[in-house]
Amino acid sequence: MGVLAGTVAVVTGGAHSLGRTFCEALAVEGADIAIADIRDGRDTAAELARRFEVRARSWQVDVSDEAAVARFAAEVGQTLGPAGILVNNAALFAELPSLPFHDFPADLWDRVMAVNVKGAFLMAKHVAPMMIDRGRGKIINIGSGTAYKGMIEMAAYVTSKAAILGLTRCLARELGRHGVNVNTLAPGLIESPSVLEHPHNLAPSEAVIRSRALQRRGVPSDLLGALVFLASPASDFVTGQTLAVDGGSITL
Ligand SMILES: NC(=O)c1ccc[n+]([C@@H]2O[C@H](COP(=O)([O-])OP(=O)(O)OC[C@H]3O[C@@H](n4cnc5c(N)ncnc54)[C@H](O)[C@@H]3O)[C@@H](O)[C@H]2O)c1
């Protein structure tokens, strides 16, 4: 039996790309899966249920909409049971234009903050009470190595991921007394399906590879050991941390 059997995992942005791979890794370990994605994730949920013999459901939710997030959290509790894992993965990322900051539209800046930062806050706000009630839980916020290094023409995105580090530290302090761990998993550039769909924005370059101690490209499966570690009892004494999974590009 997997280490996460009997646990309900909420994965935002879980219908596609890295989020979908995260759902698979948690399901392999026996977790039941609740997807919240702005896109339709019903096919992903059906495939998870079939391949991994877990319960899996998908809700079409905009994580920046508090009423929708509250409704989603309540329905997860009613249908699958209280959530024990939350992976805040949804973000505006691959589809964002690469633009000098002085050309970046202010309304798109607001939208990036609404999805990437407020969305993670709202999910934690409405999902964490189920963890507090049971005195245990794991929140994994997906950050980015870019928050440490900066990146040209991605100021809104990088700023939003720097905010995730602050959110992680604050929630870790507030939720520690309830037995809830909160950590950031910070990937380097990973050749996710979405990155490969937007090569004009995010082409993995030789310079990226040379910046790494482990000089190779990153693929989605590189993240899964860290994800399962942070979701499982193996990380019970780890909170408020950032785990960079980037081939040793940044060393924290
Ligand atoms: N791939 C990389 O190189 C890389 C590196 C560092 C961090 N990350 C982070 O990993 C996560 C996944 O990245 P990805 O490569 O799969 O790209 P992606 O852009 O496809 O991931 C975003 C996911 O969030 C969903 N989403 C977007 N807006 C939403 C909203 N308002 N409400 C709910 N869901 C919404 C999308 O449908 C998609 O499934 C993101 O948080 C990204 O910032 C990725």
The ligand as an SDF file (V2000), in Angstrom:
LIG
                    3D

 44 48  0  0  0  0  0  0  0  0999 V2000
    7.7580   24.1510  -15.9280 N   0  0  0  0  0  0  0  0  0  0  0  0
    8.7030   24.8770  -15.3420 C   0  0  0  0  0  0  0  0  0  0  0  0
    9.8030   25.0650  -15.8390 O   0  0  0  0  0  0  0  0  0  0  0  0
    8.4160   25.5010  -13.9930 C   0  0  0  0  0  0  0  0  0  0  0  0
    9.4950   26.0170  -13.2740 C   0  0  0  0  0  0  0  0  0  0  0  0
    9.2480   26.5970  -12.0280 C   0  0  0  0  0  0  0  0  0  0  0  0
    7.9570   26.6310  -11.5350 C   0  0  0  0  0  0  0  0  0  0  0  0
    6.9370   26.1280  -12.2640 N   0  0  0  0  0  0  0  0  0  0  0  0
    5.5880   26.1900  -11.7110 C   0  0  0  0  0  0  0  0  0  0  0  0
    4.9710   24.9260  -11.8060 O   0  0  0  0  0  0  0  0  0  0  0  0
    3.5570   25.0760  -11.9650 C   0  0  0  0  0  0  0  0  0  0  0  0
    3.0820   24.3280  -13.1970 C   0  0  0  0  0  0  0  0  0  0  0  0
    3.7980   24.7750  -14.3340 O   0  0  0  0  0  0  0  0  0  0  0  0
    3.5820   24.1640  -15.8070 P   0  0  0  0  0  0  0  0  0  0  0  0
    4.9010   24.1150  -16.4410 O   0  0  0  0  0  0  0  0  0  0  0  0
    2.7760   22.9260  -15.7270 O   0  0  0  0  0  0  0  0  0  0  0  0
    2.7840   25.3580  -16.5510 O   0  0  0  0  0  0  0  0  0  0  0  0
    1.2600   25.7620  -16.7190 P   0  0  0  0  0  0  0  0  0  0  0  0
    1.2910   27.2140  -17.0900 O   0  0  0  0  0  0  0  0  0  0  0  0
    0.5490   24.8710  -17.6390 O   0  0  0  0  0  0  0  0  0  0  0  0
    0.6090   25.5240  -15.2850 O   0  0  0  0  0  0  0  0  0  0  0  0
   -0.5170   26.1800  -14.9010 C   0  0  0  0  0  0  0  0  0  0  0  0
   -1.7140   25.3030  -14.5670 C   0  0  0  0  0  0  0  0  0  0  0  0
   -2.5900   26.1370  -13.7890 O   0  0  0  0  0  0  0  0  0  0  0  0
   -3.8930   26.1770  -14.3970 C   0  0  0  0  0  0  0  0  0  0  0  0
   -4.4790   27.4930  -14.1460 N   0  0  0  0  0  0  0  0  0  0  0  0
   -4.1370   28.6780  -14.7330 C   0  0  0  0  0  0  0  0  0  0  0  0
   -4.9100   29.6710  -14.2540 N   0  0  0  0  0  0  0  0  0  0  0  0
   -5.7540   29.1130  -13.3500 C   0  0  0  0  0  0  0  0  0  0  0  0
   -6.7910   29.6230  -12.5140 C   0  0  0  0  0  0  0  0  0  0  0  0
   -7.1260   30.9320  -12.5210 N   0  0  0  0  0  0  0  0  0  0  0  0
   -7.4390   28.7690  -11.7000 N   0  0  0  0  0  0  0  0  0  0  0  0
   -7.1400   27.4460  -11.6950 C   0  0  0  0  0  0  0  0  0  0  0  0
   -6.1810   26.9010  -12.4680 N   0  0  0  0  0  0  0  0  0  0  0  0
   -5.4880   27.7300  -13.2780 C   0  0  0  0  0  0  0  0  0  0  0  0
   -3.6430   25.8850  -15.8790 C   0  0  0  0  0  0  0  0  0  0  0  0
   -4.8280   25.4060  -16.5060 O   0  0  0  0  0  0  0  0  0  0  0  0
   -2.5120   24.8490  -15.8000 C   0  0  0  0  0  0  0  0  0  0  0  0
   -3.0530   23.5510  -15.6020 O   0  0  0  0  0  0  0  0  0  0  0  0
    3.3100   26.5850  -12.0070 C   0  0  0  0  0  0  0  0  0  0  0  0
    3.0290   27.0440  -10.7000 O   0  0  0  0  0  0  0  0  0  0  0  0
    4.6480   27.1290  -12.4570 C   0  0  0  0  0  0  0  0  0  0  0  0
    4.8300   28.4740  -12.0660 O   0  0  0  0  0  0  0  0  0  0  0  0
    7.1360   25.5650  -13.4870 C   0  0  0  0  0  0  0  0  0  0  0  0
  1  2  1  0
  2  3  2  0
  2  4  1  0
  4  5  1  0
  4 44  2  0
  5  6  2  0
  6  7  1  0
  7  8  2  0
  8  9  1  0
  8 44  1  0
  9 10  1  0
  9 42  1  0
 10 11  1  0
 11 12  1  0
 11 40  1  0
 12 13  1  0
 13 14  1  0
 14 15  2  0
 14 16  1  0
 14 17  1  0
 17 18  1  0
 18 19  2  0
 18 20  1  0
 18 21  1  0
 21 22  1  0
 22 23  1  0
 23 24  1  0
 23 38  1  0
 24 25  1  0
 25 26  1  0
 25 36  1  0
 26 27  1  0
 26 35  1  0
 27 28  2  0
 28 29  1  0
 29 30  1  0
 29 35  2  0
 30 31  1  0
 30 32  2  0
 32 33  1  0
 33 34  2  0
 34 35  1  0
 36 37  1  0
 36 38  1  0
 38 39  1  0
 40 41  1  0
 40 42  1  0
 42 43  1  0
M  CHG  2   8   1  16  -1
M  END
$$$$
